Structure formats: C-alpha cells, structure tokens
C-alpha cells in the first residue's frame, strides 16, 4: 500500500510539473551534447544535477535555484547568504553520493535541470529518459578548465542572462590566459598533489581532475591508468621516494599537520626543504574537487605559491575578486588569512 501511494504521488507530481511546463512560450536549446531540447522562453526556476553544476550555476544565477544537489560545505555559511544553503537537497544524478530524488525534484517544480561537467558514458540516453519521465527538460553543458568561458556563454544563452554570463566568461578567458602564460614563463616546479589520510594517493597527470595541476606545475604522477576520481590513485612510500618531488600540495584531511615529524617523509625533498602546502578549501577545494570553475582560483593560488617572484599580483585582491564574482561575497582580509593559513610560502 505504501509503495502504491508513493507511485500515485509521483504520478501526480509529474502531471502537475508537466502542466506547469506547458504554460508560456517555448524555444529550442541545443546543449553541449547536440541534443535539441524544448525549454521555456523565460527561465526563472532551475535545478542542478550534481555538485559541479551547483557551483558553476550558482555563480551566474543563484536566485533562480529552487534546489541544490548536495548540502553546501559547512564552511560555506561564512560566505553565502542563508537562503542559498537552506535550499532543498535534490540529490546527484551521477557519482557515488546517492541518486537524484525525483519526488523532491518534482516538488521543487524547476523549469529545467542543468547538468554541468564532463559528459558521462550513456548521458544522452539518461537525460532523454529523465526528460520524458518527469516532463522537465534536462540539459548538459560541458565544462573543462580551458573552456569555462564557453560554459558560461552557453549557460547565459539558456537562461537568458547573456550580459551577466559575458562578465564571467571574460574573467575565465583572462584568468586562464594569465596563469598559463605565467606557468610557461618559468621552469615548472616538479610537484605532486596528494590526498588521503596517509598522503599516499596522488592525482595522476592527464586526468580530468589534474587539469589545473598539470598546467601550473610538472606533475610527476605519470600513471598507466590515472583515476578520474577526486581521491586519485593509491601509491606506496617507495614510489613517493622515487618521484621525490620538490613541492607537494596536500589535500585537506591529509597528513599535512604532522608530515614533518615522519622520518620516511623527511627523506622527500619537498618536506626536507619545507616546500609543502595545504590547498585552501572553503567554500570548496580550490584545486577542483569537485572540478568546477574554482580551479581558476586554484591556479591563481598555485602561481603565487610555486612562483612567488614571477607572480606579480596581490593574491588577496585576486581571491577577493573571484569570491565577489562567483560566490557573491565580499571577502575580508581576515577571512583570506584564515583560508590561506597553511598554504602560503613559509620562511
């Protein structure tokens, strides 16, 4: 009986949602997959399919969100208005964090569901099926570090926010170009980005997760099958000593606070010479876990950490500008100091 009632409820929600979508003028939007999707002429209610979409779309249209894929990191409360982190949680279409909750999604009554990121296997069939099942158009907008400008241009077209998107797209073009030019003007640091409690997981070169790392440094983690997950590939201490990086960047919740006390790690040049750092993480990891546009923020930070003499810019001013544009937040010097307490060049 309970299952039957739930099925009836979902069917009713689908009918209500479909009726709402039938109102108003329509237009055809061609997404990054080449799918031609019918959407409302004017879109004011958006849902997102995952964490990457949540972060990317939030920068452009925070007031149009009717739900979020997952709860914001607790540290987001320092930067975001209460209304944003108290939105209904819809769940994730992809990834290991659970499934999209269609009941909550339909109750939120979005006009469109936006998926952003790297297209997954079978995504065309998935989005077509969900569009038919719910009566809500699902669209995909691809997102890569070197084409974030195109991501925002397409989102601006979808949402009728071309002018607002133009500013974000211009920022992405300018910042990406400046940071690549900086990295290409110096001898790249031989480095690793490590994760995990023991610091023995690495983000492999040429993986989706390593785009910013590969551009800004000489990523020594050349692996036969680099993982596309944020946890990276597990290695052993022997391999770490063979690589022997000059610089190590640790993820949060790793061994950064105690690594200098470990005799094995003291044999690694980066630790012995005090050239190791912990990536800033609020509101989310600056190197892109999840891999959204905030990787540009990570590139700015890496440029100053890895190449302080060549990086002729004020890091606080750069970070404050990013927070203003993408998080709609005025970042104070005190907040910045807290974010970068473990991640600036030390004497």
C-alpha positions as CSV (number, residue, x, y, z in Angstrom):
1,X,0.0,0.0,0.0
2,X,2.8,2.4,0.9
3,X,4.6,1.8,-2.4
4,X,1.3,2.3,-4.3
5,X,0.7,5.6,-2.6
6,X,4.2,6.7,-3.4
7,X,3.7,5.8,-7.0
8,X,0.4,7.7,-7.2
9,X,2.1,10.7,-5.5
10,X,4.9,10.7,-8.1
11,X,2.5,10.4,-10.9
12,X,0.5,13.4,-9.6
13,X,3.7,15.4,-9.2
14,X,4.7,14.6,-12.8
15,X,1.3,15.8,-14.0
16,X,1.5,19.0,-12.1
17,X,5.0,19.6,-13.3
18,X,4.1,18.8,-16.9
19,X,1.1,21.2,-16.6
20,X,3.4,24.0,-15.3
21,X,5.9,23.4,-18.1
22,X,3.1,23.6,-20.7
23,X,2.5,27.2,-19.8
24,X,4.3,30.0,-21.7
25,X,6.2,30.2,-24.9
26,X,8.8,27.6,-25.8
27,X,12.1,27.6,-27.7
28,X,14.7,25.1,-28.7
29,X,18.0,25.0,-26.9
30,X,20.9,22.9,-28.3
31,X,23.1,21.6,-25.4
32,X,26.7,20.5,-25.4
33,X,25.7,17.0,-26.5
34,X,24.0,18.3,-29.6
35,X,20.5,17.5,-28.1
36,X,17.8,19.9,-29.1
37,X,15.7,20.4,-26.0
38,X,12.5,22.4,-25.8
39,X,12.7,24.9,-22.9
40,X,10.6,27.8,-21.7
41,X,11.3,31.1,-23.3
42,X,11.9,32.7,-19.9
43,X,13.5,30.5,-17.2
44,X,13.3,31.6,-13.6
45,X,13.4,28.2,-11.8
46,X,16.5,26.0,-12.1
47,X,17.5,22.6,-10.6
48,X,21.0,21.1,-10.9
49,X,22.1,17.5,-11.3
50,X,25.3,17.5,-9.2
51,X,27.9,19.4,-7.2
52,X,29.8,20.8,-10.2
53,X,26.6,22.2,-11.7
54,X,25.7,23.6,-8.4
55,X,28.9,25.6,-8.1
56,X,29.0,26.7,-11.7
57,X,25.4,27.7,-12.0
58,X,25.4,29.5,-8.6
59,X,27.9,32.0,-9.9
60,X,25.6,33.0,-12.7
61,X,22.1,32.6,-11.3
62,X,21.9,31.9,-7.6
63,X,18.5,33.4,-7.2
64,X,17.0,31.1,-9.8
65,X,18.0,27.9,-7.9
66,X,15.0,26.0,-6.5
67,X,17.2,23.3,-5.0
68,X,20.8,22.1,-4.7
69,X,22.4,18.8,-5.5
70,X,24.0,18.4,-2.1
71,X,24.4,20.4,1.1
72,X,26.9,23.2,0.9
73,X,30.1,22.5,2.9
74,X,29.5,23.8,6.5
75,X,32.2,26.5,5.8
76,X,30.0,28.0,3.1
77,X,27.9,29.6,5.8
78,X,30.8,32.0,6.3
79,X,30.4,33.3,2.8
80,X,26.9,32.6,1.4
81,X,23.5,34.1,2.4
82,X,21.3,31.8,4.5
83,X,18.7,31.5,1.7
84,X,21.2,29.7,-0.5
85,X,22.4,26.9,1.8
86,X,19.0,26.1,3.0
87,X,17.5,25.2,-0.3
88,X,16.0,21.7,-0.8
89,X,18.5,19.0,-1.4
90,X,17.7,17.1,-4.7
91,X,20.5,14.6,-4.8
92,X,23.0,13.7,-7.5
93,X,22.4,12.3,-11.0
94,X,25.9,10.8,-11.2
95,X,28.6,9.9,-8.7
96,X,28.7,7.9,-5.5
97,X,26.8,10.3,-3.3
98,X,23.3,8.8,-3.9
99,X,20.7,9.1,-6.6
100,X,18.6,12.0,-7.8
101,X,15.4,12.3,-5.7
102,X,12.7,12.6,-8.2
103,X,10.0,13.3,-5.6
104,X,11.9,16.3,-4.2
105,X,12.8,17.4,-7.7
106,X,9.2,17.4,-8.9
107,X,8.0,19.2,-5.7
108,X,10.6,22.0,-6.4
109,X,9.0,22.4,-9.9
110,X,12.0,23.6,-11.8
111,X,11.7,24.6,-15.4
112,X,14.9,23.0,-16.3
113,X,17.5,20.7,-14.8
114,X,21.1,21.5,-15.7
115,X,24.0,19.0,-15.7
116,X,27.5,20.6,-15.9
117,X,30.9,18.9,-16.2
118,X,32.5,16.1,-18.2
119,X,29.9,14.1,-20.2
120,X,29.5,10.6,-18.7
121,X,29.0,7.4,-20.7
122,X,25.4,7.0,-21.7
123,X,24.5,10.6,-20.7
124,X,22.3,11.2,-23.8
125,X,20.1,8.2,-23.1
126,X,20.0,9.2,-19.4
127,X,18.9,12.8,-20.0
128,X,16.4,11.9,-22.7
129,X,14.8,9.3,-20.4
130,X,14.6,11.7,-17.4
131,X,13.1,14.4,-19.6
132,X,10.4,12.0,-20.8
133,X,9.8,10.6,-17.3
134,X,9.5,13.9,-15.5
135,X,8.3,16.3,-18.1
136,X,11.1,18.6,-17.1
137,X,13.9,19.3,-19.7
138,X,17.3,18.0,-18.7
139,X,20.3,19.7,-20.5
140,X,24.0,19.2,-20.3
141,X,26.6,21.9,-20.5
142,X,30.2,20.6,-20.8
143,X,32.8,22.2,-18.5
144,X,36.6,22.0,-18.9
145,X,39.2,24.3,-17.4
146,X,40.3,25.7,-20.7
147,X,36.8,26.4,-21.9
148,X,35.0,27.8,-18.9
149,X,34.2,30.9,-20.9
150,X,32.2,28.8,-23.3
151,X,30.4,27.1,-20.4
152,X,29.2,30.4,-19.1
153,X,28.3,31.7,-22.6
154,X,26.1,28.6,-23.1
155,X,24.5,29.0,-19.7
156,X,23.8,32.6,-20.4
157,X,22.1,31.7,-23.6
158,X,20.0,29.0,-21.9
159,X,18.9,31.3,-19.0
160,X,18.5,34.5,-21.0
161,X,21.4,36.0,-19.0
162,X,23.8,36.8,-21.8
163,X,25.1,40.0,-20.3
164,X,25.7,38.5,-16.9
165,X,27.4,35.5,-18.4
166,X,29.6,37.7,-20.5
167,X,31.3,39.1,-17.4
168,X,32.0,35.6,-16.0
169,X,33.2,34.3,-19.4
170,X,35.6,37.3,-19.8
171,X,37.0,36.6,-16.4
172,X,37.6,33.0,-17.2
173,X,39.3,33.8,-20.5
174,X,41.6,36.4,-18.9
175,X,42.5,34.5,-15.8
176,X,43.2,31.2,-17.6
177,X,45.3,33.0,-20.1
178,X,47.3,34.9,-17.5
179,X,48.0,31.8,-15.4
180,X,49.1,29.7,-18.4
181,X,51.4,32.5,-19.5
182,X,52.9,32.7,-16.0
183,X,53.5,28.9,-15.8
184,X,55.0,28.9,-19.3
185,X,57.4,31.7,-18.4
186,X,59.2,29.8,-15.6
187,X,60.8,26.4,-15.1
188,X,57.8,24.4,-13.8
189,X,58.1,23.0,-10.3
190,X,58.4,19.2,-10.0
191,X,55.5,18.5,-7.8
192,X,52.7,16.2,-6.7
193,X,49.2,16.8,-5.4
194,X,48.5,14.1,-2.8
195,X,45.3,13.1,-0.9
196,X,44.2,10.6,1.6
197,X,44.8,10.2,5.4
198,X,48.3,8.9,4.7
199,X,49.1,11.2,1.8
200,X,49.7,8.2,-0.4
201,X,47.1,8.9,-3.1
202,X,48.1,11.1,-6.0
203,X,46.2,12.9,-8.7
204,X,47.6,11.4,-11.9
205,X,48.8,13.5,-14.8
206,X,46.4,13.9,-17.7
207,X,43.3,13.0,-15.7
208,X,40.2,15.2,-15.6
209,X,41.0,16.1,-12.0
210,X,44.5,17.2,-12.8
211,X,44.0,19.9,-15.4
212,X,45.0,22.8,-13.2
213,X,47.9,20.9,-11.6
214,X,49.3,19.8,-14.9
215,X,49.1,23.4,-16.3
216,X,50.8,25.1,-13.3
217,X,53.4,22.5,-12.5
218,X,55.4,19.5,-13.7
219,X,53.1,16.8,-12.3
220,X,55.4,13.8,-11.6
221,X,52.4,11.4,-11.1
222,X,52.6,9.7,-14.5
223,X,50.4,6.6,-14.2
224,X,49.3,3.9,-16.6
225,X,45.6,4.4,-15.6
226,X,45.1,7.8,-13.9
227,X,41.8,7.8,-11.9
228,X,39.2,10.4,-12.8
229,X,38.0,10.5,-9.2
230,X,39.0,13.2,-6.7
231,X,40.6,10.6,-4.5
232,X,43.2,9.8,-7.2
233,X,45.4,6.7,-7.4
234,X,46.9,5.0,-4.4
235,X,50.7,4.5,-4.4
236,X,53.3,3.5,-1.8
237,X,56.1,5.3,0.0
238,X,58.6,3.7,-2.2
239,X,57.1,5.3,-5.3
240,X,56.9,8.6,-3.5
241,X,60.6,8.5,-2.8
242,X,61.3,7.6,-6.4
243,X,59.3,10.6,-7.6
244,X,60.9,12.7,-4.9
245,X,59.1,16.0,-5.7
246,X,60.4,19.4,-5.0
247,X,57.0,20.6,-4.0
248,X,54.0,18.8,-2.5
249,X,50.5,20.1,-2.2
250,X,48.3,18.2,0.3
251,X,44.6,18.0,0.2
252,X,42.6,18.7,3.3
253,X,42.2,15.9,5.9
254,X,45.6,14.5,4.9
255,X,48.9,14.4,6.9
256,X,49.9,18.0,6.3
257,X,50.0,18.9,10.0
258,X,52.3,16.0,11.0
259,X,54.2,15.1,7.9
260,X,57.4,16.8,9.0
261,X,57.5,14.5,12.0
262,X,57.6,11.3,9.9
263,X,61.1,10.0,9.2
264,X,60.1,8.4,5.9
265,X,58.6,11.7,4.6
266,X,61.7,13.7,5.8
267,X,63.6,11.9,3.0
268,X,61.4,13.6,0.4
269,X,62.9,16.8,-0.9
270,X,59.7,18.8,-0.6
271,X,59.4,18.0,3.1
272,X,63.1,18.4,3.9
273,X,63.2,21.8,2.3
274,X,59.9,23.0,3.7
275,X,58.1,23.3,0.4
276,X,54.8,21.7,1.1
277,X,51.4,23.3,1.4
278,X,47.8,22.5,2.1
279,X,45.3,23.6,-0.5
280,X,42.7,26.1,0.7
281,X,39.2,24.6,0.8
282,X,36.4,27.0,1.5
283,X,33.8,27.1,0.4
284,X,35.2,24.1,-1.6
285,X,38.6,22.8,-2.5
286,X,40.4,25.4,-4.7
287,X,42.0,22.8,-6.9
288,X,38.7,21.4,-8.0
289,X,37.2,18.6,-6.0
290,X,34.6,18.8,-7.4
291,X,36.3,20.1,-10.6
292,X,34.4,23.3,-11.3
293,X,35.4,26.8,-12.2
294,X,37.1,27.3,-8.9
295,X,40.1,25.6,-10.4
296,X,40.9,29.0,-11.8
297,X,41.1,30.2,-8.2
298,X,43.5,27.3,-7.5
299,X,45.6,28.3,-10.5
300,X,45.9,31.8,-9.1
301,X,46.9,30.4,-5.7
302,X,49.4,27.9,-7.2
303,X,51.0,30.6,-9.2
304,X,51.8,32.7,-6.1
305,X,52.9,29.6,-4.1
306,X,55.1,28.0,-6.7
307,X,56.5,31.0,-8.4
308,X,56.3,34.0,-6.0
309,X,58.9,36.1,-7.8
310,X,57.2,35.7,-11.2
311,X,53.6,36.1,-9.9
312,X,53.4,39.9,-9.9
313,X,49.9,40.2,-8.4
314,X,48.4,40.6,-5.0
315,X,46.9,37.3,-4.0
316,X,44.3,38.7,-1.6
317,X,43.0,41.1,-4.3
318,X,42.8,38.3,-6.8
319,X,40.9,35.9,-4.5
320,X,38.6,38.7,-3.3
321,X,37.6,39.4,-6.9
322,X,36.9,35.7,-7.5
323,X,34.7,35.5,-4.4
324,X,32.8,38.6,-5.5
325,X,32.1,37.3,-9.0
326,X,31.5,33.6,-8.3
327,X,30.3,33.4,-4.7
328,X,28.7,36.9,-4.4
329,X,30.6,37.5,-1.3
330,X,32.8,40.4,-0.1
331,X,35.9,38.5,1.2
332,X,37.6,40.2,4.1
333,X,41.4,40.2,4.8
334,X,40.7,38.2,8.0
335,X,38.8,35.6,6.1
336,X,41.5,35.4,3.4
337,X,44.2,35.0,6.1
338,X,42.2,32.1,7.6
339,X,41.7,30.4,4.2
340,X,45.4,30.6,3.4
341,X,46.9,29.9,6.8
342,X,48.5,26.6,5.7
343,X,49.1,27.5,2.1
344,X,51.5,30.4,1.7
345,X,55.2,30.4,1.2
346,X,57.0,30.0,4.6
347,X,60.5,31.1,5.6
